[in-house]
Amino acid sequence: MLNFVKESIRLNKFISNSGLCSRREADIYISTGEVKVNGEIVNQLGYKIKSGDKVYFNGQEIAGQKNIYIILNKPKGYLATTNEKNKSRLCTDLISIKNSNKLKTLFSLGRTNLGLVFLSNDLQLVENLKKRSLKIKITCQVNLNKEISSIDMNKMKKYISGGISKKIMVRKIDYVVNKPKNIIGIETSLIQGNYILNFFKKFNYSVIKYDVVSILNFNKKKLERGKWRILTGKEISFLKMF
């Protein structure tokens, strides 16, 4: 099958766009002679391919693929994971596009947890965002096993303002308006489930589940549970400039 490239493109970018790996990893494969173009080994970094060229890795042809950027409102029972060993009932199963299984997520979100998930086959962008994890603002609504007393809430706020919670990555915390006091709003950095669990555990509270409400400028308004949408060009540009 021919790889249709509208114009010349760097070989490492073409490989990365296919969802096989990041550009940096593609450079390693190229420099070690594991990539062929039209049957010939190419180990020159910066090499460009053109329309009609066939690219092979480990003897298999790589089909060029357009980068896809998606946000999904994850329902209960599905798993958003960075661990490729997990295969059943994944968030990608909800996305009805070709090669959705190649989409990668920024962070893991367990089956009982809900909310916004970002997925893309642009591995370089995903890795770049992970490197900037401390600058990524995420808001969550957390359901606890019991109501938080005003005394404990003040303790938590003091703990956060004192800068002690850097490893836990919780930045802000408060009650949610018109909700029971066991439903709490938090602002955190790039989400890791254990960080949130450990934060509340320190104050003798257990997390039942949490719902990711927003990631950076993206929220799940008008996005029903279990539904997804492709990001606009403007939204993609924002992520690439972040």
Summary of the structure (lengths in Angstrom):
residues: 242
radius of gyration: 21.2
end to end distance: 36.2
largest distance: 69.9
contacts: 700
relative contact order: 0.15
helix: 27%
strand: 27%
